[in-house]
Amino acid sequence: MTDAAAEPTEEPKKGGKGPLLVGLVLLLVGAGGGFFAVSSGMLPFGPQADAHEEGAAPEPDVVATDDIEFIEVPGMVVSFTGGGRRQLLRFSAELEVSKAYKPDVEVLLPRIVDVLNGYLRALEVSDIDDPMALTRLRAQMLRRIQIVTGRDMVRDLLIMEFVLT
């Protein structure tokens, strides 16, 4: 027994720090090259990728306020019957349009009110109870308005009143 205890055990050979350093350097070079490729627009994603297309001018993030007009959509009251109760929805909104399209959209306002009225009357109370309901309903109503007026005439639908009583 003393012979086994007296013999030194062989320790495994430790690898040098060379492969670790080479891996770290390659990682840093790869990360830097990837960052450069994305930020310079060489790859098809990143903030400047769209700006490098031929003839493409970057679109402004801010809309000029001197070109915006608002058209009031007449308020409406829609009744819902469900669960033995009758509930009313008071709704009013405004349309955001360009000044050039304001007269054309005003002419189509009765048709817009008809589309909104038909859509709102087709809803059920459960469609309104969802926390994300207003966002979804707003998008649906804007899409229907843009079908009536044409896609470029109405920029946005601003909901001023949406109260379920």
Secondary structure as GFF3:
##gff-version 3
##sequence-region A 1 165
A	DSSP	alpha_helix	2	6	.	.	.	ID=ss1
A	DSSP	alpha_helix	18	39	.	.	.	ID=ss2
A	DSSP	three_ten_helix	50	52	.	.	.	ID=ss3
A	DSSP	three_ten_helix	65	67	.	.	.	ID=ss4
A	DSSP	beta_strand	68	82	.	.	.	ID=ss5
A	DSSP	beta_strand	85	98	.	.	.	ID=ss6
A	DSSP	three_ten_helix	99	101	.	.	.	ID=ss7
A	DSSP	alpha_helix	102	107	.	.	.	ID=ss8
A	DSSP	alpha_helix	109	121	.	.	.	ID=ss9
A	DSSP	alpha_helix	125	129	.	.	.	ID=ss10
A	DSSP	alpha_helix	133	149	.	.	.	ID=ss11
A	DSSP	beta_strand	154	164	.	.	.	ID=ss12
###
